[in-house]
């Protein structure tokens, strides 16, 4: 199956169903297919060919979905990126991918033009903001600029023959942030993405009556697969929010009768601590789906208690399209586990010699299946390293129980070695989250001349609740072996998080280094 078939099949099967709602404006499946065809014809008029690369630099909005599938109609490869990236970061990604065209919005055009100056391959800039609404009219006076509305008008009435595309051809390149150095472009094929849609659907069974809250960014693989490709493949609706606040999310659930809320733990934690001025009607909800970062058990239990619906935790890296496992809706759900492998996905636990480990032993989580990427763009050595022994190496440490459920202990690179003993930050974070004064927590290792590394915790207190460093250390000492207990607790107003809600621990470490250097 090809990604473009999702739109055509949706128009045939559910023409009057609402596919998208953006700023309270509904778009039916029939209307979506018409818009995608028009935009594909407009893009073809600019000379784009199968295999060319098209960047998407947009928040969640209807034009994002139009552009994504218009590219798929033509066999053009989509390169989504975070709108918060700086021009130098965009320049690196777009140069590496060889991008010919970017679709963006008026407020982002200035940064796009800065990045573009060093990119001879970038010929066209398509703006979803019309010329008359631009913050500066001069932004439209650059070579290759065109408004999306003009491009779609140009494509009205025109038809573009669907080119022959192999399902193993690259459809999307998503750049992974990594922990050091430049991001790597994970090449995902039509087969990777459509099979992952089928795998998740087999586990969770969504229906045309479902309505997804799409507040996760569509440029990220989690939302791209679950909230976009999967939702549209089953005839469900998707409510697009440009950004997340707890109030905005609760209002959307109430107003649009949302049934499925895919999110990351930081979102769920924010909702739990949101001081509501009124009660929201969330009775339409039938499940939360959590991914993107470890979900503390305390957060899961509090969320289920408050909303009365299951929280299904899953996992998977971008390189796996991205979902590899999820707790099933029908069947045992295990708190602390990311569930069993999806149908058609194989997961194993390897030691450092790429040998399988027995049940219950901690090692690196490795994956293989139709959802695993083609490789990293322009990085054969990194691809070979990640795909050695025929398995994708996730970099996550974990184990499997006797029922085949996967438990993630921590990131391999986040593991702390203190006095020769392995310490997994997530275990300590789980304990901290159970303290009544702790709203958010992250644990890092910092260099120590005697022990190798010290365990340090960064904590955000709940509003109006006091707790001291000594009290938190004592609380951990009652529940953890001494070598796991944080030697220091740093209090923060907020923890540094990336675009998908993960704590960026390297920034925490950098903050600590700066404080130590300055004598703070």
C-alpha positions as CSV (number, residue, x, y, z in Angstrom):
1,X,0.0,0.0,0.0
2,X,1.1,3.6,-0.7
3,X,0.4,6.6,1.5
4,X,-1.6,8.3,-1.2
5,X,-4.1,5.5,-1.1
6,X,-5.2,6.6,2.4
7,X,-6.7,9.8,0.9
8,X,-8.4,8.2,-2.1
9,X,-9.8,5.3,-0.1
10,X,-11.1,7.8,2.5
11,X,-12.9,9.8,-0.2
12,X,-14.5,6.6,-1.6
13,X,-15.5,5.1,1.7
14,X,-16.3,8.0,3.9
15,X,-16.9,11.1,1.7
16,X,-19.2,12.9,4.1
17,X,-17.3,12.0,7.3
18,X,-15.4,14.8,9.0
19,X,-11.7,14.1,8.4
20,X,-10.2,17.3,10.0
21,X,-11.3,20.1,12.3
22,X,-9.0,23.1,12.4
23,X,-10.0,26.3,14.2
24,X,-13.6,24.9,14.3
25,X,-13.7,24.5,10.5
26,X,-14.5,20.9,9.5
27,X,-13.1,19.3,6.3
28,X,-14.8,16.2,5.0
29,X,-12.9,13.3,3.4
30,X,-14.4,14.3,0.0
31,X,-13.2,17.8,0.5
32,X,-9.8,16.7,1.7
33,X,-9.2,14.5,-1.4
34,X,-10.2,17.5,-3.7
35,X,-7.8,19.8,-1.9
36,X,-4.9,17.2,-2.1
37,X,-5.4,16.7,-5.8
38,X,-5.4,20.5,-6.5
39,X,-2.3,21.0,-4.5
40,X,-0.6,18.1,-6.2
41,X,-1.3,19.6,-9.6
42,X,-0.1,23.0,-8.4
43,X,3.2,21.4,-7.2
44,X,3.6,19.6,-10.5
45,X,3.3,23.0,-12.2
46,X,6.5,24.0,-10.4
47,X,8.4,21.1,-11.9
48,X,8.6,18.8,-8.9
49,X,9.3,15.2,-9.8
50,X,9.1,11.8,-8.1
51,X,12.0,11.5,-5.6
52,X,12.3,15.3,-5.1
53,X,12.3,16.5,-1.5
54,X,9.7,18.9,-0.1
55,X,10.1,20.5,3.4
56,X,7.1,21.1,5.7
57,X,7.8,23.9,8.3
58,X,4.3,24.3,9.8
59,X,2.4,24.0,13.0
60,X,-0.5,21.6,13.1
61,X,-3.0,23.0,10.5
62,X,-5.1,21.8,7.6
63,X,-2.5,22.9,5.0
64,X,0.1,20.6,6.7
65,X,-2.1,17.6,5.9
66,X,-2.9,18.8,2.3
67,X,0.8,19.3,1.6
68,X,1.9,15.9,3.1
69,X,-0.5,13.9,1.0
70,X,-0.1,16.1,-2.2
71,X,3.6,15.2,-2.1
72,X,2.7,11.5,-1.7
73,X,0.4,11.7,-4.7
74,X,3.4,12.7,-6.8
75,X,6.0,10.5,-5.2
76,X,7.7,13.5,-3.7
77,X,9.5,12.9,-0.4
78,X,8.3,14.9,2.6
79,X,10.8,16.4,5.0
80,X,9.0,17.7,8.1
81,X,10.8,20.0,10.6
82,X,10.0,21.7,13.9
83,X,9.0,25.3,13.3
84,X,11.0,26.3,16.4
85,X,14.3,25.4,14.8
86,X,16.8,28.2,14.1
87,X,17.9,29.1,10.5
88,X,21.2,27.3,10.9
89,X,19.5,24.1,12.0
90,X,17.1,24.3,9.1
91,X,19.9,25.0,6.7
92,X,21.7,21.8,7.8
93,X,18.6,19.6,7.4
94,X,17.5,21.0,4.1
95,X,21.0,20.9,2.7
96,X,21.4,17.2,3.8
97,X,18.0,16.3,2.3
98,X,18.5,18.3,-0.9
99,X,15.1,20.1,-0.4
100,X,13.7,21.9,-3.5
101,X,10.6,23.4,-2.0
102,X,9.4,24.4,1.4
103,X,5.8,25.0,2.6
104,X,5.7,27.3,5.5
105,X,3.7,30.2,7.2
106,X,4.1,34.0,7.2
107,X,5.7,34.3,10.7
108,X,8.4,31.7,9.7
109,X,9.3,33.2,6.4
110,X,12.1,35.5,7.7
111,X,13.9,32.5,9.2
112,X,13.3,30.5,6.0
113,X,14.9,33.2,3.9
114,X,18.0,33.3,6.2
115,X,18.4,29.6,5.9
116,X,17.8,29.7,2.1
117,X,20.6,32.0,1.3
118,X,23.1,29.2,1.5
119,X,20.9,26.6,-0.2
120,X,21.0,26.7,-4.0
121,X,18.8,23.6,-4.3
122,X,15.8,25.4,-2.5
123,X,14.0,26.9,-5.5
124,X,10.4,27.5,-4.2
125,X,8.9,28.9,-1.0
126,X,5.1,28.2,-0.6
127,X,3.4,30.3,2.0
128,X,0.1,29.3,3.6
129,X,-0.2,33.0,4.6
130,X,-1.6,35.1,1.7
131,X,0.4,38.0,0.4
132,X,-1.9,40.6,1.9
133,X,-1.6,39.1,5.4
134,X,2.2,38.9,5.6
135,X,3.9,40.7,8.4
136,X,6.2,42.3,5.9
137,X,5.2,42.6,2.2
138,X,8.8,42.3,1.2
139,X,8.8,38.7,2.3
140,X,6.8,37.9,-0.9
141,X,9.3,39.7,-3.1
142,X,11.8,36.9,-3.3
143,X,12.5,34.4,-6.1
144,X,10.2,31.4,-6.1
145,X,7.7,32.8,-3.5
146,X,4.1,31.8,-4.1
147,X,1.0,31.7,-1.9
148,X,-0.6,28.3,-1.2
149,X,-3.9,29.6,-2.4
150,X,-2.5,30.7,-5.7
151,X,-0.9,27.3,-6.2
152,X,-4.1,25.5,-5.4
153,X,-6.0,27.8,-7.8
154,X,-3.5,27.0,-10.5
155,X,-4.1,23.2,-9.8
156,X,-7.9,23.5,-9.9
157,X,-9.3,21.5,-12.8
158,X,-5.9,20.0,-13.7
159,X,-5.0,16.4,-13.1
160,X,-1.7,14.8,-12.4
161,X,-1.2,11.2,-13.5
162,X,-0.2,9.2,-10.4
163,X,3.4,8.0,-11.1
164,X,4.4,4.4,-10.5
165,X,5.9,4.2,-7.0
166,X,7.4,1.2,-5.3
167,X,6.1,0.6,-1.8
168,X,9.8,0.4,-0.7
169,X,10.5,3.9,-2.0
170,X,11.3,6.6,0.6
171,X,8.2,8.6,1.4
172,X,9.2,10.7,4.4
173,X,12.6,11.7,6.0
174,X,12.3,12.6,9.6
175,X,15.4,14.1,11.3
176,X,16.0,12.6,14.8
177,X,17.5,15.0,17.3
178,X,19.9,12.5,18.8
179,X,22.0,13.3,21.9
180,X,25.1,14.8,20.2
181,X,26.2,16.2,16.9
182,X,23.9,16.8,13.9
183,X,20.5,15.2,13.5
184,X,20.2,12.1,11.3
185,X,17.5,11.8,8.6
186,X,15.6,8.5,9.1
187,X,14.3,7.4,5.7
188,X,10.8,5.9,6.0
189,X,9.2,4.1,3.1
190,X,5.6,3.8,2.1
191,X,5.8,0.2,3.3
192,X,7.3,1.2,6.7
193,X,4.6,3.7,7.4
194,X,1.5,1.9,6.0
195,X,2.5,-1.3,7.8
196,X,3.0,0.5,11.0
197,X,-0.5,2.0,10.6
198,X,-1.9,-1.6,10.2
199,X,0.1,-2.9,13.1
200,X,-1.2,-0.2,15.5
201,X,-4.7,-0.6,14.3
202,X,-4.5,-4.4,14.9
203,X,-3.6,-3.7,18.5
204,X,-6.0,-0.8,19.3
205,X,-8.9,-1.1,16.9
206,X,-10.0,2.5,16.1
207,X,-13.2,3.1,14.2
208,X,-14.8,5.7,11.9
209,X,-16.7,7.0,15.0
210,X,-13.5,8.0,16.8
211,X,-12.2,11.5,16.9
212,X,-8.5,12.1,17.7
213,X,-7.1,15.1,19.6
214,X,-4.1,16.0,17.5
215,X,-2.1,18.4,19.7
216,X,1.1,16.4,19.3
217,X,3.1,18.1,16.5
218,X,2.5,16.5,13.1
219,X,6.2,17.0,12.2
220,X,6.9,14.3,14.7
221,X,6.6,10.6,13.9
222,X,4.2,9.7,16.7
223,X,1.5,12.2,15.5
224,X,2.3,11.6,11.9
225,X,1.5,7.9,12.2
226,X,-1.2,7.8,14.9
227,X,-3.0,11.1,14.6
228,X,-2.7,11.5,10.8
229,X,-2.1,8.4,8.8
230,X,-3.9,6.0,11.1
231,X,-6.8,8.2,11.9
232,X,-7.4,9.0,8.3
233,X,-7.0,5.3,7.2
234,X,-9.9,4.3,9.4
235,X,-12.3,7.1,8.6
236,X,-11.9,8.8,12.0
237,X,-11.8,12.6,12.6
238,X,-8.8,14.6,13.8
239,X,-9.0,17.8,15.8
240,X,-5.9,19.9,15.0
241,X,-4.5,22.2,17.7
242,X,-1.5,24.4,16.8
243,X,-0.1,24.2,20.4
244,X,-0.8,22.6,23.7
245,X,-2.2,24.1,26.9
246,X,-4.2,22.1,29.3
247,X,-7.2,24.4,29.0
248,X,-7.2,24.4,25.2
249,X,-7.0,20.6,25.2
250,X,-9.9,20.1,27.6
251,X,-12.0,22.6,25.7
252,X,-11.4,20.8,22.4
253,X,-12.3,17.4,24.0
254,X,-15.6,18.9,25.3
255,X,-16.5,20.9,22.2
256,X,-15.6,18.3,19.5
257,X,-16.4,15.1,21.5
258,X,-12.9,13.7,21.3
259,X,-12.6,10.0,22.0
260,X,-8.8,9.4,21.6
261,X,-6.1,11.5,23.2
262,X,-2.6,10.6,22.0
263,X,0.0,12.5,24.0
264,X,3.2,12.6,25.9
265,X,3.6,12.3,29.7
266,X,4.4,16.1,30.0
267,X,1.0,16.9,28.6
268,X,-0.8,14.5,30.9
269,X,1.1,15.8,33.9
270,X,0.1,19.3,33.0
271,X,-3.6,18.4,32.7
272,X,-3.5,16.7,36.1
273,X,-2.1,19.8,37.7
274,X,-4.2,22.3,35.8
275,X,-6.3,24.5,38.1
276,X,-9.7,24.3,36.4
277,X,-12.0,27.2,36.7
278,X,-14.9,24.9,35.7
279,X,-15.6,21.3,35.0
280,X,-15.1,20.1,31.5
281,X,-17.3,17.5,29.9
282,X,-14.8,14.8,29.0
283,X,-17.3,11.9,28.9
284,X,-16.6,11.3,25.2
285,X,-13.1,10.1,25.9
286,X,-12.5,6.4,25.6
287,X,-8.7,6.2,25.9
288,X,-5.4,8.0,26.3
289,X,-2.4,6.8,24.3
290,X,1.0,7.7,25.8
291,X,4.3,7.6,24.1
292,X,7.4,9.7,23.3
293,X,8.9,9.4,26.8
294,X,8.5,7.2,29.9
295,X,5.2,7.6,31.6
296,X,5.6,7.6,35.4
297,X,3.3,5.1,37.1
298,X,2.0,7.7,39.4
299,X,0.9,9.8,36.4
300,X,-0.8,6.9,34.7
301,X,-2.7,5.9,37.9
302,X,-3.8,9.5,38.6
303,X,-5.0,10.0,35.0
304,X,-7.1,6.9,35.0
305,X,-8.6,7.7,38.4
306,X,-9.5,11.2,37.3
307,X,-10.9,10.5,33.8
308,X,-12.1,6.9,34.2
309,X,-10.7,5.6,30.9
310,X,-7.6,3.5,30.2
311,X,-4.2,4.9,29.6
312,X,-2.4,2.8,27.0
313,X,1.4,3.3,27.2
314,X,3.4,2.3,24.1
315,X,6.8,3.0,22.7
316,X,8.9,3.2,19.5
317,X,11.6,5.3,17.9
318,X,11.3,7.4,14.8
319,X,13.4,4.8,13.0
320,X,10.6,2.3,13.5
321,X,7.8,4.5,12.0
322,X,7.6,4.8,15.1
323,X,5.4,2.4,17.1
324,X,6.9,-1.0,18.2
325,X,4.8,-1.9,21.2
326,X,1.7,-0.9,23.1
327,X,-0.4,-2.1,25.9
328,X,-3.5,-3.6,24.3
329,X,-7.0,-2.3,24.8
330,X,-8.3,-5.9,24.9
331,X,-6.0,-7.9,27.2
332,X,-3.8,-7.3,30.2
333,X,-2.4,-3.8,30.7
334,X,0.7,-3.7,32.8
335,X,1.6,-0.5,34.6
336,X,5.3,0.3,34.0
337,X,5.4,-1.7,30.7
338,X,5.1,-0.4,27.2
339,X,3.2,-3.5,26.3
340,X,4.0,-6.5,24.0
341,X,5.4,-6.1,20.5
342,X,2.8,-5.1,17.8
343,X,1.7,-7.8,15.4
344,X,4.4,-8.2,12.8
345,X,7.1,-6.6,15.0
346,X,9.8,-8.6,16.6
347,X,11.6,-7.3,19.8
348,X,14.5,-8.9,21.5
349,X,16.9,-7.9,24.3
350,X,20.6,-8.1,23.4
351,X,23.8,-7.9,25.4
352,X,26.8,-5.8,24.2
353,X,27.9,-8.7,21.9
354,X,24.5,-8.7,20.2
355,X,23.5,-12.0,21.8
356,X,19.9,-12.5,23.0
357,X,19.4,-12.4,26.8
358,X,16.9,-14.5,28.7
359,X,13.6,-13.3,30.2
360,X,14.0,-10.7,32.9
361,X,17.6,-9.7,32.1
362,X,18.4,-6.1,31.2
363,X,20.0,-5.3,27.9
364,X,19.5,-3.2,24.8
365,X,16.1,-3.3,23.1
366,X,16.4,-4.3,19.4
367,X,13.7,-4.4,16.8
368,X,13.0,-5.8,13.3
369,X,9.9,-5.8,11.1
370,X,8.3,-4.1,8.1
371,X,8.2,-0.9,10.1
372,X,12.0,-0.5,10.5
373,X,13.5,2.4,8.4
374,X,15.4,2.1,5.2
375,X,18.4,3.7,6.9
376,X,19.9,7.1,7.6
377,X,20.2,9.5,4.7
378,X,23.8,10.0,3.6
379,X,25.1,8.1,6.6
380,X,26.0,4.5,5.7
381,X,28.3,4.0,8.7
382,X,25.6,5.2,11.2
383,X,23.1,3.0,9.4
384,X,25.3,-0.1,9.6
385,X,26.0,0.5,13.3
386,X,22.2,0.9,14.1
387,X,21.2,-2.1,11.9
388,X,23.9,-4.5,12.9
389,X,23.0,-8.2,13.1
390,X,19.9,-7.5,11.1
391,X,18.2,-5.7,14.0
392,X,17.6,-2.0,14.7
393,X,19.3,-1.1,17.9
394,X,17.2,1.4,19.8
395,X,19.7,2.6,22.4
396,X,17.1,1.8,25.1
397,X,17.8,-0.5,28.0
398,X,15.1,-2.8,29.1
399,X,13.8,-6.3,29.6
400,X,10.9,-8.6,28.7
401,X,8.7,-10.5,31.1
402,X,7.4,-14.1,30.7
403,X,4.4,-12.7,28.8
404,X,6.5,-10.9,26.3
405,X,5.7,-7.4,27.7
406,X,8.6,-4.9,27.3
407,X,9.8,-2.8,30.1
408,X,12.1,0.2,29.4
409,X,14.6,0.8,32.2
410,X,16.4,3.8,30.6
411,X,18.3,5.2,27.7
412,X,21.6,3.4,27.3
413,X,23.4,6.8,27.2
414,X,21.5,8.0,30.3
415,X,22.6,5.1,32.5
416,X,24.7,6.3,35.4
417,X,27.7,4.3,36.6
418,X,28.6,5.2,40.2
419,X,31.2,3.2,42.1
420,X,31.1,0.6,39.4
421,X,27.4,0.0,39.9
422,X,24.7,0.7,37.2
423,X,22.0,3.2,38.2
424,X,19.0,3.7,35.9
425,X,17.6,7.3,36.3
426,X,14.1,6.3,35.5
427,X,13.9,4.1,38.6
428,X,14.7,7.1,40.8
429,X,12.4,9.4,38.9
430,X,9.5,7.0,39.5
431,X,10.2,7.2,43.2
432,X,10.3,11.0,43.1
433,X,7.0,11.2,41.3
434,X,5.3,9.4,44.2
435,X,6.2,12.2,46.6
436,X,3.2,14.6,47.1
437,X,5.3,17.7,46.6
438,X,6.9,16.7,43.3
439,X,5.3,17.8,40.0
440,X,8.2,17.0,37.6
441,X,11.6,15.3,38.0
442,X,14.7,14.3,36.0
443,X,17.8,12.4,37.2
444,X,21.2,12.8,35.6
445,X,24.8,11.7,36.3
446,X,27.6,14.2,36.8
447,X,31.3,13.5,36.9
448,X,32.8,12.6,40.3
449,X,36.6,11.9,40.8
450,X,35.9,9.2,43.3
451,X,32.8,7.4,42.2
452,X,33.0,8.1,38.5
453,X,29.5,9.7,38.5
454,X,27.2,11.2,41.1
455,X,23.4,10.9,41.0
456,X,21.7,14.3,40.8
457,X,18.0,15.0,40.7
458,X,16.3,18.1,39.2
459,X,12.8,18.7,40.7
460,X,9.9,21.0,40.0
461,X,7.7,21.4,43.1
462,X,3.9,21.5,42.9
463,X,2.5,25.0,43.2
464,X,2.2,26.1,46.8
465,X,3.9,23.0,48.2
466,X,7.2,23.2,50.0
467,X,9.8,20.4,50.3
468,X,13.5,20.6,51.0
469,X,16.4,18.8,49.4
470,X,17.1,16.9,52.7
471,X,13.5,15.7,52.8
472,X,13.6,14.4,49.2
473,X,16.9,12.6,49.8
474,X,15.5,11.0,52.9
475,X,12.4,10.0,51.0
476,X,14.5,8.3,48.4
477,X,16.8,6.6,51.0
478,X,13.7,4.9,52.4
479,X,12.8,3.4,49.0
480,X,16.1,2.9,47.2
481,X,19.5,1.3,47.7
482,X,22.0,3.8,49.0
483,X,24.0,3.9,45.8
484,X,20.9,5.0,43.9
485,X,20.0,7.9,46.2
486,X,20.6,11.4,44.7
487,X,23.5,13.1,46.4
488,X,22.0,16.5,45.4
489,X,18.5,17.8,44.6
490,X,18.3,20.9,42.4
491,X,15.0,22.8,42.4
492,X,13.8,24.3,39.1
493,X,10.8,26.3,37.9
494,X,10.6,24.0,34.9
495,X,12.7,21.3,33.2
496,X,14.1,21.8,29.7
497,X,12.0,19.9,27.3
498,X,12.1,19.3,23.5
499,X,9.3,19.7,21.0
500,X,7.7,16.4,22.0
501,X,7.9,16.8,25.7
502,X,11.1,14.8,26.5
503,X,13.4,16.2,29.1
504,X,16.6,17.3,27.4
505,X,19.1,16.0,29.9
506,X,22.1,17.3,28.1
507,X,20.8,20.9,28.8
508,X,20.3,20.0,32.5
509,X,23.9,18.8,32.6
510,X,25.1,22.0,30.8
511,X,23.1,24.1,33.4
512,X,24.8,22.3,36.2
513,X,28.3,22.7,34.7
514,X,27.7,26.4,34.3
515,X,26.5,26.7,37.9
516,X,29.5,24.8,39.1
517,X,31.9,26.9,37.0
518,X,30.4,30.2,38.2
519,X,30.4,29.0,41.9
520,X,26.6,29.1,42.1
